[in-house]
């Protein structure tokens, strides 16, 4: 260990000056009464003493100082930094009303000690290991690529700022940016990456990730499991009560369950249609794979939505795991852990604000997070294909991408971006190899989607992915007014593509304008997922929803912060490019493709951006990991311990029909599973004619106690507007006068009305909205129970007069059957 006496001198001079600065910072805080309190005088004395001691050490420079740079001291200094940082945070934000005066007086001392401990951490490393510049050539190439990326990002930043494209709301639809993670969560994610880096660097050899000798189990399996468990524990630890006033799963009496609403209700009711033997109600559903998943969860958990949500959470907790593998593949385990923690904490914030604003999270039955999961998986498969460059990986990547298309059809617009990145990744000079592997990739897509396309062709006579109303939604966006008014869109005899092209050719500037606006808005949402400098009111205070009121402008300090974020993202892009070239940009290709799909669909913001806006914090995490790695290498760390090794492609393998057909069969089976699920149950209400249902009502003792007999039922059903049906009653909610679930297009069952009532859906061969007028909430109105209803057909709902639950033989009457239908 070389003597570093002159460096110690400068260390103590700086420490003394910082102690003096902290002394004066405490001195200028307003006094209590006429003089300083004993408490403040004690702190001033401590800071003054520190300054004197450091000046003494700077002048004398004891020879034993170098021996202080032991491993124990190097470990103790960052631990002390962490302890001080946590103490400062808790003192300021645990209970701000009580602790703020103490924070104001203690913070100069604590901040000083924090800065001193951080300086000591780096200085002791320098004293013990010195500075090493062997990695300079690699760092230089990374920085060159990062500089090019930063120039491009900065140009995009100024272009958006000046043109306001992506910032000015589109009148057809405009959503707020997605949910960010909080500053303290941001710090914890970075800390998690540092912890993993320390574990790696303190391992005896680069082979720490293998137990024992030979082909032992890898800790690389344990780390993803820990990430998955952490996600499950954190997300499930958020109580179900956070959904109380949420939009997609509000909790209402009488069930007091987070029953689905709106889009979530559509998916869940379609899942119920499979379970009662009327699959998809004879129509082509949208998102068939997700509907099948919900049907399976209902088979396992029944109507206990807390368990259904838990089951969904167990699956969605693989999102941070897949992001870990992506980050690890593109850079290092450190990058993977940081990105995974970002995803975990962002979802935690989304859960905590479920009742404060509209969100899509693990407790809502929506497809946005499942789409995110499949996009990340498809991205990982494509990355593996471009690394290995073999037919099996290409076929598997195509199969996974086809599965993604079955969940979100618009994902097909990612395909050109994948192929554009694949051509240079495989090699400009290997065009034959590119064509061969791309053919296997496309074949994988075909194997996945063909069964479902066949199913849809047999129903509609057309090759189509989605339900007709999905195409109506897109077509309704290609108008100047009346957007999202599906009643004004008629697709009979017209193709969606023809409608879009006709409008685009009439006014290309207008169409390109809104496509660009939503494209950039999706990417901007990703940048804003990183925390900005905004008021934070405490750990237990309501979260500041600053992004909900964002008007497209930033204060000067947040402007600088965003430029800093762009620099780190550029560093992540540069590091990925340095390691895997074009393959390192595959996550970016997926994000750009999905953002374009948002632009063409004329949607962006909040849940619509989720499958694409993760890309910003993904490359940001890689950029931070590159900084951590660079600092470690500067102090002589072993690069083999930090970075994931780049393995050469395996020797070219010959195509084997058995392996190919087996792999294709797996994806074809997954693609066909929504079709095969139609045989889960036989029709539950077959043969339930009006006469049979009338007899069932009149035979019920509960109905008889209401004073109703068969003759009254027969007279009532003879009316033209009368409705007598049996079905599964879904999502019962009680509303008082003037209340309901408000939205732009509420279900008729839940729309606010001027009388108290029960609102619910009745599911059989069709789906009907129903209202049961009631001054008081019925004692028992079970979810997903068989129900016979007798009522009057109104414009968009059934006004129920009599309802019978056969299983419990309970019945309710809203008005006498002698009163005719209006």
C-alpha positions in Angstrom: 0.0 0.0 0.0 1.6 3.3 -1.2 1.8 6.2 1.1 -0.9 8.8 0.5 -0.1 11.4 3.0 -0.7 14.4 0.7 -4.1 13.0 -0.2 -5.0 12.6 3.4 -4.2 16.2 3.9 -6.6 17.3 1.3 -9.2 15.0 2.6 -9.1 16.6 6.1 -9.0 20.1 4.7 -12.2 19.5 2.7 -13.7 17.8 5.8 -12.9 20.9 7.9 -14.3 23.3 5.4 -17.5 21.2 5.2 -17.8 21.2 9.0 -17.5 25.0 8.9 -20.2 25.2 6.2 -22.5 23.1 8.4 -21.7 25.3 11.4 -22.8 28.4 9.6 -25.9 26.7 8.1 -27.0 25.8 11.6 -26.1 29.3 12.8 -28.4 31.1 10.4 -31.5 29.1 11.4 -33.8 31.5 13.3 -33.3 31.4 17.0 -35.7 30.2 19.7 -36.4 33.3 21.9 -33.5 35.6 22.6 -30.6 33.1 22.3 -29.6 29.7 21.2 -31.0 26.7 23.0 -28.6 24.3 24.8 -29.4 21.7 22.2 -28.3 23.9 19.3 -25.2 25.1 21.2 -24.2 21.4 21.7 -24.5 20.7 17.9 -22.6 23.9 17.1 -19.9 22.8 19.5 -19.7 19.4 17.9 -19.3 20.9 14.4 -16.7 23.3 15.6 -14.8 20.4 17.3 -14.9 18.4 14.0 -13.4 21.4 12.2 -10.6 21.8 14.7 -9.8 18.0 14.7 -9.7 17.8 10.9 -7.4 20.9 10.8 -5.1 19.2 13.3 -5.0 16.0 11.2 -4.4 18.0 8.0 -1.4 19.7 9.7 0.1 16.7 11.4 -0.8 13.9 9.0 -0.2 10.9 11.3 1.7 8.1 9.6 -0.8 5.5 10.8 -3.6 6.9 8.6 -3.0 4.5 5.7 -3.5 1.5 8.0 -7.0 2.8 8.6 -8.0 1.8 5.1 -8.8 -1.7 6.2 -11.7 -3.9 4.8 -13.7 -3.3 8.0 -13.4 0.5 7.6 -14.3 0.3 3.9 -17.5 -1.7 4.8 -18.3 0.5 7.8 -18.2 3.8 5.9 -21.0 3.1 3.4 -23.1 1.4 6.1 -22.8 4.6 8.2 -23.8 6.6 5.1 -26.9 4.4 4.7 -27.8 4.7 8.3 -27.5 8.5 8.2 -29.5 8.8 5.0 -32.3 6.7 6.5 -32.2 8.7 9.7 -32.5 12.0 7.8 -35.4 10.6 5.6 -37.4 9.3 8.6 -36.7 12.4 10.7 -38.1 14.5 7.8 -41.0 12.4 6.5 -42.1 9.8 9.1 -44.1 12.4 11.0 -43.5 15.8 9.5 -45.9 17.7 11.8 -43.9 16.7 14.9 -40.4 16.1 13.7 -39.8 19.1 11.3 -38.4 21.4 14.0 -35.9 18.7 15.0 -35.0 18.0 11.4 -34.3 21.7 10.8 -31.8 21.8 13.7 -30.3 18.3 13.3 -30.0 18.3 9.5 -26.8 20.4 9.2 -25.0 17.9 11.5 -26.5 14.8 9.9 -26.0 16.0 6.4 -22.4 16.8 7.2 -21.8 13.4 8.7 -23.5 11.8 5.6 -21.3 13.7 3.2 -18.2 12.9 5.3 -19.1 9.2 5.4 -19.7 9.1 1.6 -16.3 10.9 1.0 -14.6 8.4 3.3 -16.1 5.5 1.4 -14.5 6.6 -1.8 -11.3 7.8 -0.3 -10.7 4.6 1.6 -11.2 2.7 -1.6 -8.7 4.9 -3.3 -6.1 4.5 -0.4 -6.4 0.7 -0.4 -6.8 -0.1 -4.1 -5.6 3.0 -6.0 -7.0 4.1 -9.3 -7.0 1.7 -12.3 -7.5 2.8 -15.9 -7.2 -0.5 -17.7 -10.9 -0.3 -18.6 -10.5 3.1 -20.3 -10.8 1.8 -23.9 -14.0 0.0 -23.2 -15.4 3.0 -21.3 -14.4 5.3 -24.2 -16.4 3.3 -26.7 -19.4 3.2 -24.4 -19.2 6.9 -23.9 -19.0 7.5 -27.7 -22.1 5.5 -28.3 -23.8 7.2 -25.3 -22.9 10.6 -26.7 -24.6 9.9 -30.0 -27.7 8.6 -28.2 -27.7 11.7 -26.0 -27.5 14.0 -28.9 -30.5 12.2 -30.5 -32.5 12.3 -27.3 -31.6 15.9 -26.7 -32.7 16.8 -30.2 -36.0 15.0 -29.6 -36.4 16.8 -26.3 -36.0 20.2 -28.0 -38.2 19.2 -30.9 -41.0 18.2 -28.6 -40.5 21.3 -26.4 -40.7 23.7 -29.4 -43.4 21.9 -31.5 -45.5 20.8 -28.5 -46.2 17.5 -30.4 -46.9 15.0 -27.7 -47.6 17.7 -25.1 -50.7 19.4 -26.7 -53.8 17.2 -25.9 -55.6 15.6 -28.8 -59.3 16.4 -28.7 -60.3 12.8 -29.6 -58.6 11.2 -26.6 -55.8 12.2 -24.2 -54.7 10.5 -21.1 -52.5 11.7 -18.3 -48.9 10.2 -18.0 -48.5 6.9 -16.3 -47.8 6.4 -12.6 -44.2 7.3 -11.5 -42.3 5.7 -8.6 -41.5 7.9 -5.6 -38.1 9.4 -4.8 -37.5 7.1 -1.9 -38.4 4.1 -4.0 -36.0 5.3 -6.6 -33.2 5.4 -4.0 -34.0 1.9 -2.7 -33.8 0.5 -6.2 -30.4 2.0 -6.7 -29.4 0.7 -3.2 -30.5 -2.8 -4.2 -28.2 -2.6 -7.3 -25.3 -1.5 -5.1 -25.9 -4.4 -2.7 -25.8 -6.9 -5.5 -22.6 -5.2 -6.8 -21.0 -5.5 -3.4 -21.9 -9.2 -3.2 -20.4 -9.8 -6.7 -17.2 -7.9 -6.0 -16.7 -9.6 -2.6 -17.0 -13.1 -4.1 -13.8 -15.2 -4.1 -14.0 -15.8 -7.8 -16.1 -14.9 -10.9 -17.8 -18.3 -10.4 -19.7 -17.2 -7.3 -22.9 -17.8 -9.2 -22.3 -21.5 -9.1 -22.5 -23.6 -6.0 -19.7 -26.1 -5.4 -18.0 -27.6 -8.4 -19.2 -29.0 -11.7 -22.8 -28.4 -12.8 -24.2 -27.4 -9.5 -27.3 -25.2 -9.0 -26.9 -21.6 -9.9 -27.6 -18.7 -7.6 -28.9 -17.1 -10.8 -32.0 -19.1 -10.2 -32.2 -17.9 -6.6 -32.0 -14.2 -7.4 -35.0 -14.2 -9.8 -36.9 -16.2 -7.2 -36.1 -13.6 -4.6 -37.3 -10.8 -7.0 -40.5 -12.7 -7.6 -41.1 -13.2 -3.9 -40.4 -9.6 -3.2 -42.9 -8.5 -5.8 -45.6 -10.9 -4.5 -45.0 -9.8 -0.8 -45.0 -6.1 -1.5 -48.0 -6.1 -3.9 -50.2 -8.5 -1.9 -49.4 -6.6 1.3 -51.4 -3.7 0.0 -54.9 -4.3 1.3 -57.8 -4.9 -1.0 -59.5 -1.9 0.6 -57.4 0.4 -1.6 -59.9 -0.5 -4.4 -62.8 1.1 -2.4 -63.4 4.0 -4.8 -61.5 2.7 -7.8 -63.0 2.8 -11.3 -62.4 -0.7 -12.5 -63.1 -2.6 -9.3 -65.0 -0.4 -6.8 -66.2 -2.0 -3.6 -69.9 -1.5 -3.0 -72.6 -3.2 -0.9 -74.1 -5.7 -0.6 -71.1 -7.9 -1.5 -68.4 -5.5 -0.4 -66.1 -7.1 -2.9 -63.9 -5.4 -5.6 -66.3 -6.6 -8.4 -65.2 -5.7 -11.9 -66.6 -2.7 -13.9 -66.3 -1.4 -17.4 -63.5 -3.1 -19.4 -62.6 -5.3 -16.4 -66.3 -6.4 -16.2 -66.3 -7.3 -19.9 -63.3 -9.7 -19.5 -64.7 -11.2 -16.4 -68.2 -11.7 -17.8 -66.7 -13.3 -20.8 -64.8 -15.7 -18.5 -68.2 -16.5 -16.8 -69.7 -17.2 -20.2 -67.2 -20.0 -20.6 -68.2 -21.4 -17.2 -71.9 -21.5 -17.9 -71.6 -23.1 -21.3 -72.3 -20.1 -23.5 -68.7 -19.4 -24.6 -68.1 -15.8 -25.5 -71.9 -15.6 -26.0 -71.5 -16.8 -29.5 -69.3 -13.9 -30.6 -65.7 -13.2 -31.2 -64.2 -11.9 -28.0 -61.3 -9.5 -27.6 -58.2 -10.6 -25.6 -59.2 -14.3 -25.6 -56.1 -15.5 -23.7 -56.8 -13.2 -20.8 -60.4 -14.3 -20.7 -59.3 -17.9 -20.5 -56.9 -17.0 -17.7 -59.8 -15.4 -15.7 -61.9 -18.5 -16.3 -59.2 -20.7 -14.9 -58.8 -18.5 -11.9 -62.6 -18.6 -11.3 -62.5 -22.4 -11.5 -59.8 -22.5 -8.9 -61.1 -19.7 -6.6 -64.8 -19.4 -7.3 -66.1 -16.0 -6.7 -63.6 -15.0 -4.0 -62.1 -12.1 -5.8 -59.4 -11.6 -3.3 -58.1 -15.0 -4.3 -58.5 -14.3 -8.0 -56.5 -11.1 -7.6 -53.9 -13.0 -5.6 -53.7 -15.6 -8.4 -53.3 -12.8 -11.0 -50.6 -11.2 -8.8 -48.6 -14.4 -8.6 -48.5 -14.4 -12.5 -47.8 -10.7 -12.9 -45.0 -10.8 -10.4 -43.0 -12.4 -13.2 -42.8 -8.9 -14.8 -39.8 -7.8 -12.7 -38.3 -11.2 -13.1 -38.4 -11.0 -16.9 -37.0 -7.4 -16.7 -34.2 -8.7 -14.5 -33.2 -11.3 -17.2 -33.4 -8.6 -19.9 -31.2 -6.2 -17.9 -28.8 -9.0 -17.0 -28.6 -10.1 -20.6 -27.9 -6.6 -21.9 -25.5 -5.5 -19.2 -25.2 -7.2 -15.7 -27.1 -8.6 -12.8 -26.8 -5.2 -11.2 -28.8 -3.6 -14.0 -31.3 -6.4 -13.9 -31.9 -5.9 -10.2 -32.3 -2.1 -10.5 -34.8 -2.4 -13.3 -36.7 -5.1 -11.5 -37.0 -3.0 -8.4 -38.1 0.0 -10.5 -41.0 -2.1 -11.8 -41.9 -3.4 -8.3 -42.0 0.1 -6.8 -43.9 1.6 -9.7 -46.6 -1.0 -9.2 -46.7 -0.3 -5.5 -47.4 3.3 -6.1 -50.1 2.4 -8.6 -51.8 0.2 -6.0 -51.6 2.8 -3.2 -53.5 5.4 -5.3 -56.2 3.0 -6.7 -59.0 5.0 -5.2 -57.5 8.4 -5.9 -57.4 8.2 -9.7 -57.8 5.8 -12.5 -55.1 3.1 -12.7 -54.5 -0.3 -14.1 -52.7 -2.5 -11.6 -52.4 -6.1 -10.3 -55.8 -5.7 -8.5 -57.7 -4.8 -11.6 -58.8 -7.4 -14.1 -57.3 -5.6 -17.1 -55.0 -6.7 -19.9 -52.4 -3.9 -19.7 -50.0 -5.6 -17.2 -50.5 -9.0 -18.8 -49.6 -7.3 -22.1 -46.5 -5.8 -20.5 -45.5 -9.3 -19.2 -45.9 -10.8 -22.7 -44.1 -7.9 -24.4 -41.1 -8.4 -22.0 -41.2 -12.1 -22.6 -41.3 -11.8 -26.3 -38.5 -9.2 -26.1 -36.4 -11.7 -24.2 -37.2 -14.5 -26.7 -36.2 -12.2 -29.6 -33.0 -11.2 -27.9 -32.1 -14.9 -27.4 -32.8 -15.5 -31.1 -30.5 -12.6 -32.2 -27.8 -13.8 -29.8 -27.9 -17.5 -30.8 -28.9 -17.1 -34.4 -30.4 -20.6 -34.7 -33.7 -21.9 -36.0 -35.0 -23.1 -32.7 -34.6 -19.7 -31.0 -36.2 -18.0 -34.1 -39.2 -20.3 -34.1 -39.7 -19.9 -30.3 -39.4 -16.1 -30.6 -42.0 -16.0 -33.3 -44.3 -18.3 -31.3 -44.1 -16.1 -28.3 -44.7 -13.0 -30.4 -47.8 -14.7 -31.9 -49.1 -15.3 -28.3 -48.6 -11.6 -27.6 -50.7 -10.7 -30.7 -53.5 -12.9 -29.3 -53.5 -10.7 -26.2 -53.1 -7.3 -27.9 -53.6 -7.4 -31.6 -52.0 -4.0 -32.2 -48.7 -5.5 -31.1 -48.3 -6.7 -34.7 -47.0 -3.2 -35.5 -43.9 -4.1 -33.5 -43.1 -6.7 -36.1 -41.4 -4.4 -38.7 -39.2 -2.9 -35.9 -38.1 -6.4 -34.9 -37.2 -7.3 -38.5 -35.4 -4.0 -39.1 -33.2 -4.6 -36.0 -32.8 -8.3 -36.8 -31.2 -7.6 -40.3 -28.1 -5.8 -39.0 -28.0 -7.9 -35.8 -27.7 -11.1 -37.8 -25.3 -9.4 -40.3 -25.7 -7.3 -43.5 -23.6 -9.8 -45.3 -25.6 -12.8 -44.1 -28.9 -12.0 -45.9 -29.6 -15.6 -46.6 -29.2 -16.4 -43.0 -31.5 -13.5 -42.1 -34.1 -14.7 -44.6 -34.0 -18.2 -43.3 -34.2 -17.3 -39.6 -36.9 -14.7 -40.3 -38.9 -17.4 -42.0 -38.7 -19.5 -38.9 -39.7 -16.5 -36.8 -42.7 -15.7 -39.0 -43.6 -19.4 -39.0 -43.7 -19.3 -35.2 -46.2 -16.4 -35.4 -48.4 -18.4 -37.8 -48.4 -21.5 -35.6 -49.6 -19.4 -32.7 -52.3 -17.3 -34.3 -53.7 -19.7 -36.9 -56.0 -21.7 -34.6 -57.7 -18.6 -33.3 -58.0 -17.0 -36.8 -59.6 -20.3 -37.9 -62.1 -20.1 -35.0 -63.0 -16.5 -35.9 -63.4 -17.4 -39.6 -65.8 -20.1 -38.8 -67.9 -17.7 -36.8 -67.8 -14.6 -38.9 -66.7 -15.8 -42.4 -63.8 -13.4 -42.2 -60.2 -13.7 -41.0 -60.1 -11.4 -38.0 -58.3 -11.2 -34.7 -60.7 -9.2 -32.6 -64.4 -8.5 -31.8 -66.1 -6.2 -34.3 -66.5 -3.4 -31.7 -62.7 -3.2 -31.4 -62.6 -2.2 -35.1 -65.4 0.2 -34.5 -63.4 1.9 -31.7 -60.5 2.5 -34.1 -62.7 3.6 -37.0 -64.4 6.1 -34.7 -61.1 7.8 -34.0 -60.6 8.6 -37.7 -63.1 11.4 -37.6 -63.0 15.1 -36.8 -65.9 14.9 -34.3 -67.9 12.2 -32.5 -64.8 10.2 -31.6 -65.5 6.9 -29.6 -69.2 7.2 -30.6 -69.6 3.6 -31.8 -73.2 4.1 -32.9 -72.0 6.4 -35.7 -69.6 3.8 -37.2 -70.9 1.3 -39.6 -68.4 -1.3 -40.8 -70.9 -3.4 -42.8 -69.3 -4.1 -46.2 -66.3 -2.0 -45.3 -62.8 -2.9 -44.2 -61.2 -1.1 -41.3 -58.0 -0.6 -43.3 -60.0 1.0 -46.1 -61.7 3.4 -43.7 -58.4 4.5 -42.2 -56.7 4.9 -45.5 -59.6 6.9 -47.0 -59.5 9.4 -44.1 -55.7 9.6 -44.0 -55.6 10.4 -47.8 -58.2 13.1 -47.3 -56.2 14.9 -44.6 -52.7 13.3 -44.2 -51.4 16.2 -42.2 -54.2 15.9 -39.6 -53.7 12.1 -39.3 -49.9 12.2 -39.1 -50.3 15.0 -36.5 -52.4 12.9 -34.1 -50.3 9.7 -34.7 -47.1 11.7 -33.8 -48.8 13.3 -30.8 -49.8 10.0 -29.3 -46.5 8.3 -30.2 -44.5 11.0 -28.4 -47.0 11.1 -25.5 -46.3 7.4 -24.9 -42.6 8.0 -24.8 -42.9 11.1 -22.6 -45.0 9.0 -20.2 -41.9 6.8 -19.8 -39.6 9.7 -18.9 -42.2 10.9 -16.4 -42.2 7.5 -14.7 -38.9 8.6 -13.2 -39.5 10.9 -10.2 -39.6 14.6 -10.5 -38.9 17.2 -7.8 -42.3 17.7 -6.3 -43.8 18.2 -2.8 -43.7 15.1 -0.7 -45.9 15.3 2.4 -44.7 12.2 4.4 -44.6 8.5 4.3 -48.2 8.1 5.6 -49.7 11.2 3.8 -51.7 10.8 0.6 -49.4 10.6 -2.4 -49.1 13.8 -4.4 -50.7 13.1 -7.8 -48.7 15.8 -9.5 -48.7 14.0 -12.9 -52.5 14.2 -13.0 -52.4 18.0 -13.4 -49.3 18.1 -15.6 -49.8 20.6 -18.4 -46.7 19.8 -20.5 -44.4 22.3 -18.8 -41.6 21.8 -16.3 -40.0 24.1 -13.8 -36.3 24.9 -14.5 -35.0 22.4 -11.9 -37.2 19.6 -13.3 -36.1 20.6 -16.8 -32.4 20.0 -15.7 -33.5 16.8 -14.0 -35.1 15.5 -17.2 -32.0 16.3 -19.2 -29.9 14.4 -16.6 -32.3 11.5 -16.9 -31.8 11.6 -20.7 -28.1 11.5 -20.2 -28.3 8.4 -18.0 -30.7 6.7 -20.5 -28.3 7.5 -23.3 -25.5 5.9 -21.2 -27.7 2.8 -20.9 -28.3 2.7 -24.6 -24.6 3.2 -25.3 -23.7 0.3 -22.9 -26.2 -2.0 -24.5 -25.0 -1.1 -28.0 -21.4 -1.7 -26.9 -22.2 -5.2 -25.7 -24.7 -6.5 -28.2 -24.9 -3.9 -31.0 -28.3 -4.0 -32.7 -29.6 -6.7 -30.4 -29.1 -4.4 -27.5 -31.7 -2.1 -29.0 -34.4 -4.8 -29.2 -36.3 -3.5 -26.1 -36.3 0.0 -27.7 -37.7 -1.6 -30.9 -40.6 -3.1 -29.0 -41.4 0.2 -27.3 -41.3 2.2 -30.5 -43.5 -0.3 -32.3 -46.1 -0.3 -29.5 -46.0 3.5 -29.3 -46.7 3.7 -33.0 -49.6 1.3 -32.4 -50.9 3.8 -29.8 -50.5 6.6 -32.3 -52.4 4.8 -35.0 -55.2 3.9 -32.6 -55.2 7.5 -31.3 -54.8 6.5 -27.7 -52.0 7.2 -25.2 -51.4 7.9 -21.5 -51.9 6.1 -18.3 -52.8 2.4 -18.9 -52.4 2.6 -22.6 -48.8 3.5 -22.3 -47.8 0.8 -19.7 -46.7 -1.8 -22.3 -44.3 0.7 -23.9 -43.3 3.3 -21.3 -41.1 1.0 -19.2 -38.3 1.5 -21.7 -37.2 4.7 -20.1 -36.5 3.3 -16.7 -35.2 0.1 -18.2 -32.3 1.9 -20.0 -32.0 4.3 -17.1 -31.3 1.3 -14.9 -28.7 0.0 -17.3 -27.1 3.5 -17.3 -26.9 3.6 -13.5 -25.4 0.1 -13.5 -22.8 1.2 -16.0 -21.9 4.1 -13.6 -21.6 1.7 -10.7 -19.5 -0.7 -12.8 -17.3 2.1 -14.0 -16.6 3.3 -10.4 -15.9 -0.3 -9.3 -13.5 -0.9 -12.2 -11.7 2.4 -11.4 -10.8 0.9 -8.0 -9.5 -2.3 -9.6 -12.6 -4.5 -9.6 -12.7 -7.6 -11.8 -14.9 -7.0 -14.9 -15.6 -10.7 -15.1 -17.4 -10.5 -11.8 -19.6 -7.6 -12.9 -20.7 -8.0 -16.5 -22.7 -10.9 -17.9 -20.4 -12.8 -20.2 -21.3 -12.6 -23.9 -21.5 -16.2 -25.0 -20.7 -17.1 -28.7 -23.5 -18.4 -30.8 -23.7 -22.2 -30.6 -22.6 -24.3 -33.6 -25.2 -24.2 -36.3 -27.7 -27.0 -35.7 -29.4 -28.8 -38.5 -33.2 -28.6 -38.6 -35.0 -31.6 -37.2 -38.6 -32.0 -38.1 -39.5 -33.7 -34.7 -38.1 -30.8 -32.7 -39.7 -28.2 -35.0 -43.1 -29.8 -34.9 -42.9 -30.3 -31.2 -42.1 -26.6 -30.7 -44.8 -25.5 -33.2 -47.3 -27.8 -31.5 -46.7 -26.1 -28.1 -47.5 -22.6 -29.5 -50.4 -23.9 -31.6 -51.8 -25.5 -28.4 -51.6 -22.2 -26.6 -53.1 -20.4 -29.5 -55.9 -22.9 -29.7 -56.6 -23.0 -25.9 -59.3 -20.2 -26.0 -61.1 -22.2 -28.7 -60.7 -25.5 -26.8 -62.0 -23.8 -23.6 -65.4 -23.5 -25.2 -66.0 -27.1 -24.2 -65.4 -26.4 -20.4 -69.1 -26.6 -19.6 -72.4 -27.5 -21.3 -75.1 -24.9 -21.6 -76.4 -24.2 -18.1 -79.8 -22.9 -19.0 -80.8 -25.1 -21.8 -84.6 -25.9 -22.0 -85.5 -23.0 -19.7 -88.6 -21.9 -21.6 -91.0 -19.2 -20.4 -93.4 -21.9 -19.3 -90.8 -23.7 -17.3 -89.6 -20.5 -15.7 -93.2 -19.5 -14.8 -93.7 -22.8 -13.2 -90.4 -22.5 -11.3 -91.4 -19.1 -10.0 -94.9 -20.2 -8.9 -93.6 -23.3 -7.2 -91.1 -21.4 -5.1 -92.2 -21.0 -1.5 -90.4 -17.7 -1.3 -92.4 -16.4 -4.2 -95.6 -17.7 -2.7 -94.9 -15.9 0.5 -94.9 -12.7 -1.5 -98.5 -13.4 -2.5 -97.7 -14.2 -6.1 -99.3 -17.1 -8.0 -99.1 -18.6 -11.5 -102.0 -16.6 -12.8 -100.4 -13.2 -11.9 -97.1 -14.4 -13.5 -99.0 -15.4 -16.7 -100.8 -12.1 -16.9 -97.7 -10.1 -16.4 -95.6 -12.1 -19.0 -98.4 -11.6 -21.6 -97.3 -8.0 -21.9 -95.1 -7.1 -24.9 -92.5 -5.4 -22.8 -92.4 -8.3 -20.2 -89.1 -10.2 -19.8 -88.8 -13.6 -18.1 -85.3 -15.0 -18.1 -82.9 -17.1 -16.0 -79.2 -16.5 -15.9 -76.1 -15.9 -13.8 -76.4 -12.7 -11.8 -73.1 -10.7 -11.8 -71.7 -7.8 -10.0 -74.7 -6.7 -7.8 -74.3 -3.1 -6.5 -76.7 -1.1 -4.4 -77.0 2.7 -5.1 -79.0 5.3 -3.3 -80.9 8.0 -5.1 -78.7 10.1 -7.4 -75.6 7.9 -7.1 -74.0 5.4 -9.4 -70.7 4.7 -11.1 -70.0 7.8 -13.2 -68.0 7.7 -16.4 -68.2 8.8 -20.0 -70.1 5.7 -21.0 -71.4 4.0 -17.8 -73.1 0.6 -17.9 -76.9 1.2 -17.8 -77.0 -1.0 -14.7 -74.7 1.4 -12.8 -75.5 4.8 -14.3 -76.7 7.4 -11.7 -80.5 7.6 -11.5 -83.1 9.4 -9.4 -84.2 6.4 -7.4 -82.5 3.8 -5.1 -81.9 0.4 -6.7 -79.8 -2.7 -7.1 -77.8 -2.8 -10.4 -76.4 -6.0 -11.9 -75.8 -8.0 -15.0 -77.7 -11.1 -16.1 -75.6 -13.5 -18.1 -76.9 -16.4 -20.2 -76.9 -16.6 -24.0 -76.6 -12.8 -23.9 -75.7 -10.2 -21.4 -78.3 -7.8 -20.1 -78.1 -4.8 -17.7 -80.8 -5.0 -15.0 -82.1 -2.7 -12.2 -84.1 -3.8 -9.2 -85.7 -0.7 -7.6 -85.5 -1.0 -3.8 -85.7 1.6 -1.1 -83.5 -0.5 1.2 -80.7 -2.9 0.3 -81.9 -6.5 0.1 -80.6 -8.8 2.8 -79.0 -11.2 0.3 -78.1 -10.6 -3.2 -75.4 -13.1 -4.1 -72.7 -12.7 -6.7 -72.6 -15.2 -9.6 -75.8 -17.0 -8.4 -78.5 -18.4 -10.7 -81.4 -16.0 -10.8 -84.8 -16.0 -12.4 -86.0 -12.4 -13.2 -89.4 -11.1 -14.2 -89.5 -7.5 -15.3 -90.1 -4.9 -18.0 -87.7 -4.1 -20.9 -86.7 -0.5 -20.9 -84.5 1.3 -23.5 -81.2 -0.1 -22.3 -81.9 -2.2 -19.2 -84.5 -4.5 -17.6 -86.5 -3.1 -14.7 -86.9 -6.1 -12.5 -90.2 -6.6 -10.7 -89.5 -10.1 -9.2 -86.3 -11.9 -8.7 -85.8 -15.5 -7.4 -82.6 -17.2 -6.4 -83.5 -20.9 -6.8 -80.5 -22.2 -4.9 -81.4 -20.4 -1.7 -85.1 -20.1 -2.4 -85.1 -16.4 -1.7 -87.2 -13.9 -3.6 -87.6 -10.1 -3.8 -90.4 -8.0 -5.2 -89.9 -4.4 -6.3 -93.5 -3.6 -7.2 -96.8 -5.5 -7.5 -97.1 -7.6 -10.7 -100.6 -6.1 -11.1 -98.9 -2.9 -12.1 -98.4 -3.0 -15.8 -95.1 -2.3 -17.6 -94.9 1.4 -18.5 
